Every structure is written in structure tokens, then in C-alpha cells.
Amino acid sequence: MRPTIQLFPPDLIARIVDEAVRVLAQVGMEVFGQQLRERLLEAGLRLDATGQRLLFPEDVTRRAIASAPSSITEISSSPHSRS
């Protein structure tokens, strides 16, 4: 069995995620790639009052988080690493 590392306790992870969801919904994020920006707007995201940042509604962000893997396996790319 490979060792696992948990950097943060679950309650702190939940607080970090909740705050990130809030920031994306209320502050938004600048998206500089024109094609991506257009696709996100077509998908229903909206711009902030300045027209500079895309706002990510909470449900969109939570669905994206839910679709992400809960863990990853790190594998060395070094040919000399031990298995």
C-alpha cells in the first residue's frame, strides 16, 4: 500500500472550498482567452458590473467540484524511481 498525505483536515478543506465558491460567485475571475470567454458566456455565466470578470454561480462551481476526482495518484516520471 502506498502512503497517503492529507495536508488539511476535512473541516478546513470545506471552509476553503466554501470561500472559493463565494469569491467566484461575487468577485469572479478574469478570463483572457476570447474563445473560452465566449463559451462561458454562451453557457450562461454573466459578467460583473465592470464587464471585466466572469461570475461563476455557486451551482456551476459546485457541479465542477463534484465532477473532479477526490484524490490523485502521483507517479514519478524518473526512470530510476522505485516502485
C-alpha positions, 0 to 999 in steps of 0.5 A, a space after each residue: 500500500 502506498 502512503 497517503 498525505 492529507 495536508 488539511 483536515 476535512 473541516 478546513 478543506 470545506 471552509 476553503 472550498 466554501 470561500 472559493 465558491 463565494 469569491 467566484 460567485 461575487 468577485 469572479 475571475 478574469 478570463 483572457 482567452 476570447 474563445 473560452 470567454 465566449 463559451 462561458 458566456 454562451 453557457 450562461 455565466 454573466 459578467 460583473 458590473 465592470 464587464 471585466 470578470 466572469 461570475 461563476 454561480 455557486 451551482 456551476 462551481 459546485 457541479 465542477 467540484 463534484 465532477 473532479 476526482 477526490 484524490 490523485 495518484 502521483 507517479 514519478 516520471 524518473 526512470 530510476 524511481 522505485 516502485 
